[in-house]
Amino acid sequence: MTIGIIDTGCDRNHKRFVDLEIEGLTIYKNANNEIITVKDRFSDNKGHGTGITSIIHKNSPLSKIIVVKIESFDHSLSEDLLVEAIEYLTNHTDAKILNISMGVNTNNPSVQLKEACQFAFDKGVIVVASAYYKHDSLCFPANFKSVFAVGSGIVKSKESFRFLGQDSFVNILAKGGFQRVAVPQNKYQFSTGTSLATAHFTAILADAYEKGEWKTRDELNNWISGNSDNNTISLTKHDQLRVDHENISAKEERTFQEVFTLDKSVENFAIFPFEEKEMKTLIEFREHLNSNLTLAIGSPRSIKLDNTMELLQEKGINFITKALNPEHFDLFDTIVIGYFLDKLSDSNSFFGFTLIKECIKRNKNFIVWDKAVYDIINQVINDDEHAYTGKLFLTSFDNDKKDFLYRNVDYVALKRPSICVVGTNSRQGKFTTQMIIRKVLEKEGYKVSHISTEPQGILLNSSCVFPIGHNGTVSVDLREWNKSLRLLSQSIELNEEPDIIITGSQGGILPLHPVNDSLPPEKLIYVKSFYPDAIVCTISPSDSIDVIQRTVNTIKSFVETEVLFFVLTPWQYKFHHGYKTIVSFDKIDEEEYNEKLIYFTEKLGKKVINIKDENHHNIIVDEIVNFFAKEKEEVM
């Protein structure tokens, strides 16, 4: 009997293996995603594979062992390495059993991994793999129908196991409790887990084969059923769930752009209401738009429209603040709807509702920021007798997008530098800061990718949106942001090959009233999950040095990063305490602003700039280029 072990390698010089000759090799993936095979070298610098091999050899001493060490330059486990290892052992060795005490936690494994396991199955090779340590999470290759998934059980002896059924999350329970295993350099340590249980079950099967108790798969299945010990239990609930093998979906053929960006049906679009800050960004950065902004629609009852109207006139964009005439509808194929439900005026809300109904009648496409508005549009479409043929798009990051990344992206080390714009408060122009940094760098010839945390990024050629700002539409669990953003960044690197990736958080990192703040620290979690190489911090004239430093230090407690420079907004905030605390914002004059620039530069020991002053744009380029050039030198 020959057993193939796919793991982290093995210390073949360990005293546990004095009577065993171990063959093996390493399958290695380099930084260029090239897979290289290194013959007769499989040393174990992690210790895991040595422990697994020691269990198998101790309990099936007559079996021959071939170790395939899989390793990546960034120390991650990827499906393509598992595929290479399975195919090697199936095609080039006489291994009868493959022990895989590892796996990839995903709901959507690759077609290639599934096919490799099925190929081994069809050739009569028995694949035994570890279930995930959490009883309700899938892990592959264990949860393929062609593989025995092994969980940890409480057994009366090391030869005992329990068969739970073919459609269980875990097919087998075996000895995974506290036990001593070999580790490199002639040492031993105590360990537990499904990895160890997998090794025990492999040894049990091998020993039974050596005794002639089974030879074919049918005989094996009968032997497993007949020798199952129903007294074996799982304290980790691995015996409670079942898996639907038929509905495990594989990686798909959709492209990154098809999933995360708008399709080509949007050519000319209108915006409503144009007085919102998100809409103002579309107007201000019109040259970055991926479609034509042809009409701006304002709420009929709104205040402080003068600046926005001046900007619309400056950009040459048609605008209106009353009911549209038929010819107005001819100006656009798509309408972008903002947060009009936030308006306190019933007349403005009714105006928006009427506009939506008129656009549905004309089969206009919708791009919507707000889930509540999205639901209203869907309701109108469903209630209307008219057969709507337009498209409805909610700017969001949902579980479908997350699952696309999980299915199609393997962990690799990020190569491109990254910057995150953070701030001490709201109303500091963090999105504008991102857009200007992007614009300045692109002018210098750099290719910039952008993850937008505001919905309007979908129209500003951002790589994707992750809207965590006002009425955010990220429906992915906070605990999955880390993995989601890591894979999102990797996808951007792969698909766009940028020189740098930029993003930004929302609001302030620190809560204004920590004692009464019951919400999770969403903004900090975003920065931590994105894990930028450097940050740019926006500050307000009324900020104290203590608040600024605590903001930066809080981020640096979670992320190994540095501040490149600070950006000072001219808007200062004031708190008004009464029945409830209200924050108001006032713009300081130019003289006071310049005094604040000097003050903060002296106190913070970093450059503090006016992001809208073109005379400061050379500072942006210099600070970014110099920082990353220094980083590269330190690595080299």
URPE-V352136 format. One record per residue. N is the residue number from 0. RES is the residue in one letter. PHI is phi in whole degrees, -180 to 180 (999 if undefined). NEAR is the number of other C-alpha atoms within 10 Angstrom. Layout:
# URPE-V352136
<<N | RES | PHI | NEAR> <N | RES | PHI | NEAR>>
This chain:
# URPE-V352136
<<0 | M | 999 | 15> <1 | T | -111 | 16> <2 | I | -114 | 27> <3 | G | -96 | 27> <4 | I | -114 | 30> <5 | I | -100 | 28> <6 | D | -163 | 28> <7 | T | -90 | 24> <8 | G | 108 | 28> <9 | C | -161 | 31> <10 | D | -85 | 24> <11 | R | -70 | 24> <12 | N | -90 | 15> <13 | H | -64 | 16> <14 | K | -63 | 14> <15 | R | -64 | 21> <16 | F | -108 | 19> <17 | V | -60 | 9> <18 | D | -103 | 9> <19 | L | -127 | 16> <20 | E | -98 | 11> <21 | I | -104 | 16> <22 | E | -98 | 17> <23 | G | 172 | 21> <24 | L | -162 | 19> <25 | T | -118 | 23> <26 | I | -110 | 22> <27 | Y | -122 | 18> <28 | K | -110 | 22> <29 | N | -91 | 13> <30 | A | -66 | 13> <31 | N | -94 | 8> <32 | N | 63 | 12> <33 | E | -88 | 9> <34 | I | -102 | 16> <35 | I | -120 | 13> <36 | T | -104 | 16> <37 | V | -117 | 12> <38 | K | -71 | 12> <39 | D | 58 | 13> <40 | R | -131 | 17> <41 | F | -154 | 24> <42 | S | -58 | 21> <43 | D | -112 | 19> <44 | N | -96 | 14> <45 | K | -109 | 13> <46 | G | 94 | 22> <47 | H | -63 | 22> <48 | G | -64 | 29> <49 | T | -63 | 27> <50 | G | -64 | 24> <51 | I | -64 | 28> <52 | T | -63 | 32> <53 | S | -66 | 23> <54 | I | -64 | 24> <55 | I | -64 | 25> <56 | H | -67 | 21> <57 | K | -63 | 15> <58 | N | -98 | 19> <59 | S | -142 | 21> <60 | P | -65 | 17> <61 | L | -86 | 14> <62 | S | -76 | 19> <63 | K | -82 | 17> <64 | I | -124 | 22> <65 | I | -119 | 22> <66 | V | -101 | 30> <67 | V | -113 | 30> <68 | K | -85 | 26> <69 | I | -112 | 25> <70 | E | -151 | 23> <71 | S | -123 | 20> <72 | F | -59 | 13> <73 | D | -104 | 13> <74 | H | 66 | 12> <75 | S | -98 | 14> <76 | L | -96 | 18> <77 | S | -125 | 18> <78 | E | -65 | 21> <79 | D | -66 | 16> <80 | L | -68 | 21> <81 | L | -61 | 28> <82 | V | -60 | 18> <83 | E | -60 | 21> <84 | A | -67 | 26> <85 | I | -63 | 24> <86 | E | -66 | 18> <87 | Y | -63 | 15> <88 | L | -66 | 23> <89 | T | -74 | 23> <90 | N | -91 | 12> <91 | H | -121 | 8> <92 | T | -136 | 13> <93 | D | -100 | 15> <94 | A | -60 | 19> <95 | K | -95 | 19> <96 | I | -128 | 24> <97 | L | -109 | 25> <98 | N | -101 | 28> <99 | I | -123 | 27> <100 | S | -87 | 27> <101 | M | -164 | 24> <102 | G | 177 | 22> <103 | V | -113 | 20> <104 | N | -79 | 18> <105 | T | -155 | 15> <106 | N | -91 | 18> <107 | N | -137 | 22> <108 | P | -72 | 24> <109 | S | -74 | 22> <110 | V | -60 | 14> <111 | Q | -62 | 16> <112 | L | -68 | 22> <113 | K | -62 | 20> <114 | E | -68 | 15> <115 | A | -64 | 21> <116 | C | -68 | 25> <117 | Q | -67 | 18> <118 | F | -62 | 17> <119 | A | -63 | 22> <120 | F | -58 | 17> <121 | D | -65 | 11> <122 | K | -88 | 12> <123 | G | 85 | 15> <124 | V | -86 | 23> <125 | I | -90 | 23> <126 | V | -106 | 23> <127 | V | -119 | 25> <128 | A | -139 | 31> <129 | S | -77 | 31> <130 | A | -74 | 36> <131 | Y | -69 | 28> <132 | Y | -67 | 18> <133 | K | -87 | 13> <134 | H | -67 | 18> <135 | D | -107 | 17> <136 | S | -118 | 14> <137 | L | -75 | 24> <138 | C | -148 | 24> <139 | F | -126 | 26> <140 | P | -86 | 31> <141 | A | -53 | 29> <142 | N | -88 | 31> <143 | F | -75 | 25> <144 | K | -66 | 20> <145 | S | -83 | 23> <146 | V | -125 | 24> <147 | F | -85 | 25> <148 | A | -90 | 29> <149 | V | -115 | 36> <150 | G | -113 | 34> <151 | S | -90 | 33> <152 | G | -127 | 27> <153 | I | -95 | 21> <154 | V | -116 | 21> <155 | K | -82 | 12> <156 | S | -153 | 10> <157 | K | -67 | 16> <158 | E | -86 | 16> <159 | S | -86 | 21> <160 | F | -156 | 29> <161 | R | -132 | 27> <162 | F | -92 | 23> <163 | L | -98 | 22> <164 | G | 118 | 13> <165 | Q | -72 | 18> <166 | D | -101 | 15> <167 | S | -78 | 20> <168 | F | -51 | 29> <169 | V | -123 | 30> <170 | N | -82 | 23> <171 | I | -131 | 29> <172 | L | -110 | 32> <173 | A | -141 | 31> <174 | K | -65 | 31> <175 | G | -124 | 25> <176 | G | -77 | 18> <177 | F | -53 | 12> <178 | Q | -158 | 13> <179 | R | -94 | 14> <180 | V | -131 | 22> <181 | A | -76 | 26> <182 | V | -134 | 25> <183 | P | -54 | 21> <184 | Q | 69 | 13> <185 | N | 58 | 13> <186 | K | -113 | 12> <187 | Y | -133 | 15> <188 | Q | -150 | 11> <189 | F | -92 | 12> <190 | S | -152 | 16> <191 | T | -144 | 15> <192 | G | 131 | 20> <193 | T | -68 | 25> <194 | S | -60 | 28> <195 | L | -70 | 29> <196 | A | -61 | 29> <197 | T | -62 | 32> <198 | A | -62 | 29> <199 | H | -63 | 29> <200 | F | -68 | 30> <201 | T | -58 | 28> <202 | A | -65 | 26> <203 | I | -61 | 19> <204 | L | -64 | 21> <205 | A | -64 | 25> <206 | D | -65 | 20> <207 | A | -65 | 15> <208 | Y | -65 | 17> <209 | E | -61 | 14> <210 | K | -84 | 10> <211 | G | 78 | 9> <212 | E | -83 | 14> <213 | W | -157 | 18> <214 | K | -134 | 13> <215 | T | -104 | 12> <216 | R | -66 | 13> <217 | D | -62 | 10> <218 | E | -64 | 11> <219 | L | -64 | 17> <220 | N | -60 | 12> <221 | N | -66 | 12> <222 | W | -65 | 15> <223 | I | -62 | 17> <224 | S | -63 | 13> <225 | G | -74 | 10> <226 | N | -106 | 12> <227 | S | -66 | 16> <228 | D | -104 | 19> <229 | N | -72 | 13> <230 | N | -82 | 13> <231 | T | -74 | 21> <232 | I | -124 | 18> <233 | S | -118 | 20> <234 | L | -82 | 10> <235 | T | -105 | 15> <236 | K | 65 | 16> <237 | H | -68 | 26> <238 | D | -102 | 24> <239 | Q | -111 | 13> <240 | L | -116 | 14> <241 | R | -122 | 16> <242 | V | -120 | 17> <243 | D | -92 | 12> <244 | H | -63 | 15> <245 | E | -70 | 8> <246 | N | -106 | 8> <247 | I | -81 | 13> <248 | S | -88 | 13> <249 | A | -99 | 16> <250 | K | -59 | 18> <251 | E | -111 | 12> <252 | E | -99 | 8> <253 | R | -61 | 10> <254 | T | -88 | 11> <255 | F | -58 | 20> <256 | Q | -64 | 14> <257 | E | -65 | 9> <258 | V | -84 | 14> <259 | F | -109 | 19> <260 | T | -124 | 17> <261 | L | -71 | 18> <262 | D | -80 | 10> <263 | K | -82 | 8> <264 | S | -74 | 12> <265 | V | -91 | 20> <266 | E | -114 | 14> <267 | N | -123 | 17> <268 | F | -133 | 22> <269 | A | -110 | 25> <270 | I | -124 | 25> <271 | F | -155 | 22> <272 | P | -86 | 24> <273 | F | -72 | 29> <274 | E | -78 | 22> <275 | E | -73 | 17> <276 | K | -63 | 14> <277 | E | -64 | 18> <278 | M | -71 | 20> <279 | K | -61 | 19> <280 | T | -63 | 18> <281 | L | -62 | 19> <282 | I | -70 | 23> <283 | E | -63 | 15> <284 | F | -108 | 15> <285 | R | -56 | 17> <286 | E | -68 | 12> <287 | H | -92 | 16> <288 | L | -67 | 17> <289 | N | -92 | 17> <290 | S | -142 | 19> <291 | N | -91 | 16> <292 | L | -85 | 23> <293 | T | -110 | 19> <294 | L | -155 | 23> <295 | A | -113 | 23> <296 | I | -112 | 23> <297 | G | -105 | 25> <298 | S | -68 | 24> <299 | P | -65 | 17> <300 | R | -120 | 13> <301 | S | -148 | 13> <302 | I | -117 | 8> <303 | K | 57 | 8> <304 | L | -96 | 13> <305 | D | -56 | 10> <306 | N | -63 | 11> <307 | T | -67 | 19> <308 | M | -65 | 19> <309 | E | -61 | 11> <310 | L | -66 | 14> <311 | L | -63 | 19> <312 | Q | -65 | 12> <313 | E | -61 | 11> <314 | K | -86 | 14> <315 | G | 71 | 12> <316 | I | -106 | 16> <317 | N | -63 | 16> <318 | F | -143 | 18> <319 | I | -154 | 16> <320 | T | -128 | 16> <321 | K | -147 | 12> <322 | A | -57 | 15> <323 | L | -80 | 12> <324 | N | -86 | 8> <325 | P | -54 | 9> <326 | E | -68 | 8> <327 | H | -64 | 15> <328 | F | -67 | 17> <329 | D | -73 | 11> <330 | L | -80 | 15> <331 | F | -145 | 20> <332 | D | -103 | 20> <333 | T | -138 | 25> <334 | I | -120 | 26> <335 | V | -98 | 22> <336 | I | -108 | 24> <337 | G | -94 | 24> <338 | Y | -98 | 20> <339 | F | -67 | 22> <340 | L | -70 | 16> <341 | D | -73 | 9> <342 | K | -66 | 13> <343 | L | -77 | 9> <344 | S | -86 | 15> <345 | D | -62 | 11> <346 | S | -65 | 13> <347 | N | -68 | 20> <348 | S | -65 | 18> <349 | F | -66 | 13> <350 | F | -59 | 19> <351 | G | -64 | 25> <352 | F | -64 | 17> <353 | T | -64 | 13> <354 | L | -60 | 17> <355 | I | -60 | 21> <356 | K | -63 | 15> <357 | E | -67 | 15> <358 | C | -70 | 18> <359 | I | -65 | 22> <360 | K | -58 | 16> <361 | R | -97 | 16> <362 | N | 58 | 17> <363 | K | -74 | 22> <364 | N | -74 | 22> <365 | F | -122 | 24> <366 | I | -117 | 26> <367 | V | -124 | 23> <368 | W | -83 | 25> <369 | D | -106 | 21> <370 | K | -62 | 16> <371 | A | -64 | 13> <372 | V | -66 | 20> <373 | Y | -56 | 18> <374 | D | -66 | 13> <375 | I | -64 | 13> <376 | I | -61 | 19> <377 | N | -60 | 13> <378 | Q | -64 | 11> <379 | V | -63 | 14> <380 | I | -61 | 18> <381 | N | -70 | 12> <382 | D | -82 | 9> <383 | D | -79 | 13> <384 | E | -74 | 9> <385 | H | -69 | 12> <386 | A | -82 | 11> <387 | Y | -70 | 16> <388 | T | -118 | 13> <389 | G | -79 | 16> <390 | K | -119 | 14> <391 | L | -118 | 16> <392 | F | -126 | 13> <393 | L | -98 | 17> <394 | T | -72 | 27> <395 | S | -159 | 26> <396 | F | -125 | 21> <397 | D | -114 | 14> <398 | N | -68 | 14> <399 | D | -64 | 12> <400 | K | -68 | 17> <401 | K | -60 | 19> <402 | D | -65 | 17> <403 | F | -59 | 21> <404 | L | -65 | 23> <405 | Y | -61 | 22> <406 | R | -75 | 19> <407 | N | -114 | 19> <408 | V | -124 | 19> <409 | D | -98 | 17> <410 | Y | -63 | 17> <411 | V | -140 | 21> <412 | A | -70 | 14> <413 | L | -75 | 15> <414 | K | -105 | 13> <415 | R | -85 | 15> <416 | P | -67 | 17> <417 | S | -141 | 22> <418 | I | -132 | 25> <419 | C | -124 | 25> <420 | V | -88 | 25> <421 | V | -122 | 32> <422 | G | -156 | 30> <423 | T | -92 | 25> <424 | N | -162 | 23> <425 | S | -87 | 17> <426 | R | 56 | 21> <427 | Q | -117 | 24> <428 | G | 73 | 24> <429 | K | -65 | 26> <430 | F | -70 | 23> <431 | T | -60 | 15> <432 | T | -60 | 22> <433 | Q | -61 | 23> <434 | M | -65 | 22> <435 | I | -72 | 18> <436 | I | -58 | 21> <437 | R | -60 | 20> <438 | K | -63 | 16> <439 | V | -65 | 17> <440 | L | -67 | 21> <441 | E | -65 | 13> <442 | K | -64 | 10> <443 | E | -85 | 9> <444 | G | 97 | 9> <445 | Y | -86 | 14> <446 | K | -93 | 15> <447 | V | -115 | 20> <448 | S | -103 | 23> <449 | H | -137 | 25> <450 | I | -99 | 25> <451 | S | -93 | 25> <452 | T | -94 | 26> <453 | E | -119 | 25> <454 | P | -65 | 28> <455 | Q | -66 | 25> <456 | G | -58 | 26> <457 | I | -62 | 22> <458 | L | -101 | 23> <459 | L | -110 | 21> <460 | N | 60 | 18> <461 | S | -69 | 24> <462 | S | -65 | 24> <463 | C | -169 | 28> <464 | V | -119 | 24> <465 | F | -137 | 24> <466 | P | -74 | 24> <467 | I | -110 | 22> <468 | G | -80 | 16> <469 | H | -56 | 14> <470 | N | 48 | 12> <471 | G | -54 | 18> <472 | T | -121 | 22> <473 | V | -90 | 19> <474 | S | -100 | 15> <475 | V | -76 | 17> <476 | D | -56 | 10> <477 | L | -52 | 15> <478 | R | -69 | 10> <479 | E | -105 | 11> <480 | W | -63 | 20> <481 | N | -57 | 17> <482 | K | -66 | 16> <483 | S | -61 | 24> <484 | L | -71 | 21> <485 | R | -62 | 19> <486 | L | -69 | 23> <487 | L | -63 | 25> <488 | S | -63 | 22> <489 | Q | -64 | 22> <490 | S | -63 | 18> <491 | I | -64 | 20> <492 | E | -56 | 18> <493 | L | -69 | 13> <494 | N | -88 | 13> <495 | E | -113 | 15> <496 | E | 48 | 16> <497 | P | -78 | 16> <498 | D | -83 | 17> <499 | I | -158 | 18> <500 | I | -116 | 22> <501 | I | -120 | 23> <502 | T | -150 | 27> <503 | G | -159 | 27> <504 | S | -86 | 25> <505 | Q | -124 | 27> <506 | G | 57 | 21> <507 | G | -99 | 20> <508 | I | -74 | 24> <509 | L | -92 | 20> <510 | P | -70 | 16> <511 | L | -69 | 11> <512 | H | -132 | 8> <513 | P | -55 | 9> <514 | V | -63 | 7> <515 | N | -98 | 8> <516 | D | -85 | 10> <517 | S | -101 | 9> <518 | L | -87 | 8> <519 | P | -68 | 9> <520 | P | -76 | 14> <521 | E | -58 | 17> <522 | K | -66 | 21> <523 | L | -67 | 20> <524 | I | -62 | 19> <525 | Y | -62 | 22> <526 | V | -62 | 25> <527 | K | -61 | 19> <528 | S | -70 | 20> <529 | F | -69 | 26> <530 | Y | 53 | 21> <531 | P | -74 | 21> <532 | D | -71 | 19> <533 | A | -148 | 22> <534 | I | -127 | 26> <535 | V | -117 | 24> <536 | C | -112 | 24> <537 | T | -88 | 26> <538 | I | -134 | 30> <539 | S | -112 | 21> <540 | P | -57 | 20> <541 | S | -88 | 12> <542 | D | -67 | 14> <543 | S | -86 | 13> <544 | I | -60 | 13> <545 | D | -61 | 9> <546 | V | -63 | 14> <547 | I | -64 | 22> <548 | Q | -66 | 13> <549 | R | -67 | 15> <550 | T | -61 | 20> <551 | V | -64 | 22> <552 | N | -66 | 13> <553 | T | -62 | 14> <554 | I | -63 | 22> <555 | K | -70 | 15> <556 | S | -72 | 10> <557 | F | -112 | 14> <558 | V | -132 | 17> <559 | E | -81 | 12> <560 | T | -147 | 17> <561 | E | -136 | 17> <562 | V | -82 | 20> <563 | L | -80 | 21> <564 | F | -165 | 22> <565 | F | -109 | 25> <566 | V | -120 | 24> <567 | L | -97 | 24> <568 | T | -84 | 23> <569 | P | -82 | 24> <570 | W | -95 | 20> <571 | Q | -103 | 18> <572 | Y | -108 | 18> <573 | K | -136 | 11> <574 | F | -98 | 10> <575 | H | -119 | 11> <576 | H | -97 | 9> <577 | G | -162 | 7> <578 | Y | -57 | 6> <579 | K | -146 | 7> <580 | T | -78 | 9> <581 | I | -119 | 10> <582 | V | -108 | 10> <583 | S | -117 | 11> <584 | F | -125 | 13> <585 | D | -129 | 10> <586 | K | -90 | 12> <587 | I | -82 | 15> <588 | D | -78 | 10> <589 | E | -63 | 10> <590 | E | -64 | 8> <591 | E | -65 | 11> <592 | Y | -61 | 18> <593 | N | -65 | 15> <594 | E | -64 | 11> <595 | K | -67 | 19> <596 | L | -58 | 19> <597 | I | -65 | 13> <598 | Y | -60 | 13> <599 | F | -69 | 22> <600 | T | -62 | 15> <601 | E | -67 | 12> <602 | K | -76 | 9> <603 | L | -94 | 14> <604 | G | 70 | 9> <605 | K | -136 | 13> <606 | K | -64 | 19> <607 | V | -122 | 24> <608 | I | -124 | 23> <609 | N | -95 | 18> <610 | I | -63 | 22> <611 | K | -91 | 13> <612 | D | -89 | 8> <613 | E | -62 | 11> <614 | N | -68 | 10> <615 | H | -95 | 14> <616 | H | -69 | 18> <617 | N | -66 | 11> <618 | I | -65 | 17> <619 | I | -57 | 19> <620 | V | -64 | 15> <621 | D | -61 | 11> <622 | E | -64 | 15> <623 | I | -70 | 18> <624 | V | -64 | 13> <625 | N | -65 | 12> <626 | F | -63 | 16> <627 | F | -76 | 15> <628 | A | -66 | 11> <629 | K | -66 | 11> <630 | E | -59 | 13> <631 | K | -65 | 11> <632 | E | -64 | 8> <633 | E | -66 | 8> <634 | V | -68 | 6> <635 | M | -71 | 6>>
